[in-house]
């Protein structure tokens, strides 16, 4: 009997130890640059994984990835083009994933989606660089312009770029049989600084014809509203239906993400895109054109983008430059009531063509109802189940009865999937659009960063129109940042811009954003505008040091430094200004009697 008990105890102990071993087991795969195309090798390694805890370790080297043998899947990618994608690293359903790059460089070719990561926990990616051998861009130096006849002479870049002149049209990138049907989205860049030219405008280019001239020069026949400066670099990224193939990283329905020392020199969409993902840290990462390169553009779209994420998001000690869109965009997604099916069930629709297929909600998510004409978050309910009709429509069953006065056209916002957001110690500059776009009601801190922006540097725009990006803010601190050379687009912008865009059925004067503090920042600006705010309750502008410089000509000299419309609880205090404008304060609507203006130095006297 004793022997039996002893044997039984040993057996149970062995089971316990084996079980613990299995729980902590980690499959490690070492990868070396052993082929000209590493795509099939990586694909096979991932397909043969046998453990839910995976580590990929790369030897420091250059790895080439081609699309020919990539994993193909139809992908829904918010703010990009949905479709069949060539995926290099497809990671799904892992309990933990670690990718150690050891300084390796991944060089991609053609239409590929480098990383698609779904339903993974504890993801760590470190120490790697990413680029494309041929960018999906066309660019050239502007040599001459004739505004009357409507043409411009361009000397195209050829080293590292791919394009073809055929039947009086430019085809690019002319890679693996793919080219954009037109030049499309086009922008002028300052050649010296590799940033958007001062006063430049976005344009969509469709030349009537292109003529080959001597010495490699091309003449583009096209009447434009705004012509690029001679000596500037004109860059085109193709038409909007095709020019956002995929981000470098698409991470969806995942948790606990840590990205460190990743540099992205080019991508066919955004750099880092996160959807319905919880707890994200981006540390010491970079998105910018390779040093010494002739390129002026890194990623085709945003450096970082967060759609319906939750938990804590931190971006720290990172540098984002040369993108063709925002440094970061944090937002939720509005859906519209399409039908009321019963007392508990709605059919809702996604609205923007680049949101199709997006997962708005799942079981147990809390949802706000926003009932026109008020943009306020009104009643709440909890999702019982979701049934997808197709990529546009879904049926949502709620645990409690719907509001009795809910009507078609009202909108829903997911309350559960909103993050806290912190950005500190970062540099964002020399790119198109805004430095930061913010739309989350939870705590947001932007501190100790260096910003320079073509458009507004920090932009608040929840909207029930066009993009349908939700997120009226309620707790924002912007402090101790350096703003220098901001809002240099041809279109009028401002350093801090708060301007909701709501559809015609919504009240255009009711408060939307709340509790924003813009304090102790250093601002060097060539123009007047500092803050432009519409429909805010609680805006403090205090302790900022503002200096007007002569580094560039003023674009909008008649703009006011502080411009408010329909705002309440406003305070402008203890700021200092060095400059010469007399356009200080403009208040409209209910803002006119709601501004506390005190203890500011160096500003012109306010005219009352």
Helices and strands as residue ranges (DSSP letters): H 2-24, E 27-31, H 39-47, E 53-58, E 62-65, E 71-75, E 83-92, E 96-108, E 113-118, E 121-132, E 138-146, E 151-156, E 163-166, E 169-172, E 184-190, E 195-196, E 203-205, E 209-212, G 214-216, E 217-221, E 233-236, E 249-252, E 255-264, E 272-275, E 278-283, E 286-287, E 304-307, E 310-316, E 319-321, E 328-333, E 335-340, E 345-349, E 366-370, E 380-388, E 393-398, E 411-414, E 419-424, E 427-429, E 436-438, E 444-447, E 450-451, E 458-460, E 469-470, E 476-479, E 482-484, E 496-499, E 513-519, E 522-525, E 531-534, E 536-542, E 545-548, E 562-565, E 568-573, E 576-578, E 585-588, G 589-593, E 595-598
